[in-house]
Amino acid sequence: QDWPWWQRWPLHATRPSQWDTWTGDVQVDLPWVDVQQLKQHVQLPIEVMGGQGVLKAVGRWQRGVPQSVTLEGQLRDVAVKLGRELEPLAFRQWQGELTWLHQAQNSTLGFKGLAFELDDGAKWPASTGQLTWQHERWPHALDESIWRLTRSGEARTDRLDLAVLAAIADRLPIAPGIREALARLSPQGQVHDASWRWTGLPDDPKSYQAAGRVVGLSLAPDEAE
């Protein structure tokens, strides 16, 4: 019998559909993929809508929970929702490499050659960086509630486009004060070797520190002054 590709993976499970028991290594090379069909077999902590394209994946699972995953691909017409109260990020095109590493109380999301164009025409230039955060032990079922278990973290990138960041700030899980400042000041320019450290929740930090080299900065007049 010619089983679908997700049922041909050499993982340890009672049945191929029992993701919560799967343990082992995964390697997939998909010359064409429909993300909505893939979602039926992969548990994701964020909501993903639409999406078709090319995808390569290498990963390790432990009883249904991904311990390490590397995704490389090009997708079109895909949207992701990073929080229940946030509007989705709708991508016309997306490409790059994502790497996910997970331990009991520490996780890292890295990206390399990440570039995208949003459905409103805004473009993010190719960049490399990573997000590392410390957290309480996650439950077995992964959903957006895991972000509420965050204790601290750090984000780094070699390039940050301030205009695009301001345009998508209402769709990112960041502190409301930062989101409001970006909307009010409409910053233009690039930040090179940018870093952001915080303690507490990412959208309500107890403390934070930002650093980077800013090029071509301009700000709209602050009417509050």
NORMOTA-V160425 format. One record per residue. OMEGA is omega as a letter, one per 30 degrees, with the letter a starting at -180 (none if undefined). BURIAL is I if it has 9 or more other ideal C-beta (glycine too) atoms within 8 Angstrom, else O. Layout:
omega=OMEGA burial=BURIAL
omega=OMEGA burial=BURIAL
//
This chain:
omega=a burial=O
omega=a burial=O
omega=l burial=O
omega=a burial=O
omega=a burial=O
omega=l burial=O
omega=l burial=O
omega=a burial=O
omega=a burial=I
omega=l burial=O
omega=a burial=I
omega=l burial=O
omega=l burial=I
omega=l burial=O
omega=a burial=O
omega=a burial=O
omega=a burial=O
omega=a burial=I
omega=a burial=I
omega=l burial=O
omega=a burial=I
omega=l burial=I
omega=l burial=I
omega=a burial=I
omega=a burial=I
omega=l burial=I
omega=a burial=O
omega=l burial=I
omega=a burial=O
omega=l burial=I
omega=l burial=O
omega=a burial=O
omega=l burial=I
omega=a burial=O
omega=a burial=I
omega=l burial=I
omega=l burial=O
omega=a burial=I
omega=a burial=I
omega=a burial=O
omega=a burial=O
omega=l burial=O
omega=a burial=O
omega=l burial=O
omega=l burial=O
omega=l burial=O
omega=l burial=O
omega=a burial=I
omega=l burial=I
omega=l burial=I
omega=l burial=I
omega=l burial=I
omega=a burial=I
omega=a burial=I
omega=l burial=I
omega=a burial=I
omega=l burial=I
omega=a burial=I
omega=l burial=I
omega=l burial=I
omega=l burial=I
omega=a burial=O
omega=l burial=I
omega=a burial=I
omega=a burial=I
omega=l burial=I
omega=l burial=I
omega=a burial=I
omega=l burial=I
omega=l burial=I
omega=l burial=I
omega=a burial=I
omega=l burial=I
omega=a burial=O
omega=l burial=I
omega=l burial=I
omega=l burial=O
omega=l burial=I
omega=l burial=I
omega=l burial=I
omega=a burial=I
omega=l burial=I
omega=a burial=I
omega=a burial=O
omega=a burial=O
omega=l burial=I
omega=a burial=O
omega=l burial=I
omega=a burial=I
omega=a burial=I
omega=l burial=I
omega=l burial=I
omega=l burial=I
omega=l burial=I
omega=l burial=I
omega=l burial=I
omega=l burial=I
omega=l burial=I
omega=a burial=I
omega=l burial=I
omega=a burial=I
omega=l burial=I
omega=a burial=O
omega=a burial=O
omega=a burial=O
omega=l burial=I
omega=a burial=I
omega=l burial=I
omega=l burial=I
omega=l burial=I
omega=a burial=I
omega=a burial=O
omega=a burial=I
omega=l burial=I
omega=l burial=I
omega=l burial=I
omega=l burial=I
omega=a burial=I
omega=l burial=O
omega=l burial=O
omega=l burial=O
omega=a burial=I
omega=l burial=I
omega=a burial=I
omega=a burial=O
omega=a burial=O
omega=a burial=I
omega=l burial=I
omega=l burial=I
omega=l burial=I
omega=l burial=I
omega=l burial=I
omega=l burial=I
omega=a burial=O
omega=l burial=I
omega=a burial=O
omega=a burial=O
omega=l burial=I
omega=a burial=O
omega=l burial=O
omega=a burial=O
omega=l burial=I
omega=a burial=O
omega=l burial=I
omega=a burial=O
omega=a burial=I
omega=a burial=I
omega=l burial=O
omega=a burial=I
omega=l burial=I
omega=a burial=I
omega=l burial=I
omega=l burial=I
omega=l burial=I
omega=l burial=I
omega=l burial=I
omega=a burial=I
omega=a burial=O
omega=a burial=I
omega=l burial=I
omega=a burial=I
omega=a burial=I
omega=l burial=I
omega=l burial=I
omega=l burial=I
omega=a burial=I
omega=a burial=I
omega=a burial=I
omega=a burial=I
omega=l burial=O
omega=a burial=I
omega=l burial=I
omega=l burial=O
omega=a burial=O
omega=a burial=I
omega=l burial=O
omega=l burial=O
omega=l burial=I
omega=a burial=I
omega=l burial=O
omega=l burial=O
omega=l burial=I
omega=a burial=I
omega=a burial=I
omega=a burial=I
omega=a burial=I
omega=l burial=I
omega=l burial=I
omega=a burial=I
omega=l burial=I
omega=l burial=I
omega=a burial=I
omega=a burial=I
omega=l burial=I
omega=a burial=I
omega=l burial=I
omega=l burial=I
omega=l burial=I
omega=a burial=I
omega=l burial=I
omega=a burial=O
omega=l burial=I
omega=l burial=I
omega=a burial=O
omega=l burial=I
omega=l burial=O
omega=l burial=O
omega=l burial=I
omega=a burial=O
omega=l burial=O
omega=l burial=O
omega=l burial=I
omega=a burial=O
omega=l burial=I
omega=l burial=O
omega=a burial=O
omega=l burial=I
omega=a burial=O
omega=l burial=I
omega=l burial=O
omega=l burial=O
omega=a burial=O
omega=l burial=O
omega=a burial=O
omega=none burial=O
//
